């Protein structure tokens, strides 16, 4: 199976915040944003694996800025690391100023997807080959995030989480 780059999975979805999608403060519902991020991430994971993909976990979400009614919102998703059957997808959310076109990063998230066959059985995915400095940073961080998740779930011994442990020990 030939490796792929994050660019090959990159997915960009742009939409406007409508009144039916806002809370009492006239900002985009968090759940609506989660759904938009899930759709973009699912497409990115599918582009990488060329398989059906299912959301395995939402590992991190940061709601840093409220997204007001009428905002133009862009959700960008790309695979940041691929494992045997799973993929970490990093998602950036941008708000575009309607008057000057300036984009501001509003939120980010990290989801994990698993590729499955037609019967729902997990199936192998291609390796990921990061190209840019940001892709490399996200790629390396993904392994530490996975190790932390496994340690917290009791599926990995802390001593075996070598990349994670390296953050806290001196050489």
N, C-alpha and C positions, 0 to 999 in steps of 0.2 A: 504494500500500500504506500503510495507516494505521499510525502509530507506536504503540508499546505501552510500558507502564511495567514496571519490575522486579516490582511487586506482581502483575502479571498472569501472571508466570512462576513466582512463589514456590512452592516445593515443600517440604513438611515431612514427614519420615519419622521415626517414633519406634519403637524396638525395644529389646529387652533383650539383653545379652551372655550367651550360653549357653556351657556348658562346651566344646562341640565347636568353638567359635570363639576359644578362648584358647590362648596359648603356655604354655611351662613356668612362667612367672611368674604365670599365671592372669590375664593381661591380653589384651584383644582383639588378635588378629593385625592387623598393619598392613595386610596384603593384604585382609583382611575389611573393614576400614574403607574402604580405597580402593574396593572394589566397591560398598559402600553409597553412598559419595559419587558414584561414577560413575552409579549408577541414579538418584539424586535429581537430579543435574545433567542427565542425559539427559531426564528428565521436564520439568525447567524449560526446557531448550532447545526441546523439542517444543512446550511450551505457548506459547513466544514465537513460534516459526516456523510452527506447525501443519503441520510436515513431519516426515519421518523424520530423525533426527539421528544422527550418528556422532561418536565421540570422536576429535578430531584430535590433541590433546596434553594432557598433564597438566603444567601450567606451574609449579605451586608446590604443595608440600604441607608443612605444618608439624605434626609430631607433638609437640605441646607437653606434653600430659599423657597418662599411661597411662590406659587405660579398663579398670577391673577387672571381673572376672566378676560378673554380676548387675546391673551398671549399667544404668540406663535412658539410652539414647543417642538424641539427636535430631539429625538431619542436616537443615540448612536450606540450600536452594540457590535462587539467583535469577540471571537474566541481568544482568550488570553493564555490558555494552556489546555492541552488534550492529554488524557490518560488512556487507559486501556479501552474503556467503553464510555467514559464520562468526559465532559468538557466544562471548563470554567469560562463563563462569558462575562466580560466587563462592560458595563453600560454607563454612558455619560448622557446627562440630560441638560440641554441648553435652552435658554429663553432668548428670543430675538427681539430687540427693540424695534418696534414698528416704524419709528421715525428716522433712526439713523442706521439701522441694520446691524448694530453691534450685538454680538452674541455673548451671553454671560452664562457660565456654568452654574446650574441651579442645584443639581442633584447627581448622585451616582449610585450604582448598585453592582453587586456581584451575584450572579445566579450560577447554579450547576445544572447541567442537562445530561441525560443519558440517552445514547442512541439505541434504538430497539429495532428488531425486525418486525415482520408483519404479525407475528404471534406475541409480540411484547417482550421477547427475550433480548437482554442486552447484547449488543454487537460491537465489534471492534471499530475504532475510529482512527483516522490518520493522525500521525504526530503533527505537532505545530512547530513551525520554524519562524521565530520572531525576527523582524528585520530592523525596526527602528529602536532607538534608545528607550522610548516609552513602552514599546511592546516587550522589550527585554526586561524592563523593571517589573511589568505586570506578570510576565512569565515566571520570573524568579519568585515573586511574592506569592504566586498561586500555590507553589509547593509548600511554602510555610503555612499558608492559610489551610491547605488540606491537612497537613500534619497536625495543626492545632485542633481542627475539627475532629480528627481521628482520636487524638489524645483525650479530648473532652468527652467523646462518646465511649471511651474505654476500649477502643479498637486498636490502639497503638500505645505501646509503653513510652512514657516521656523520654527515656534514654535512647529510644530508636528514632526520635524526631530530630535528626542531626541538623538539618537546615534551620529548624526553629530554634534549637538549642544554641546554635552558633550566634544568634542575636544577643544571647545573654551571657556568653562566656568569652573570655579573652584568649587569644591565640598564644 
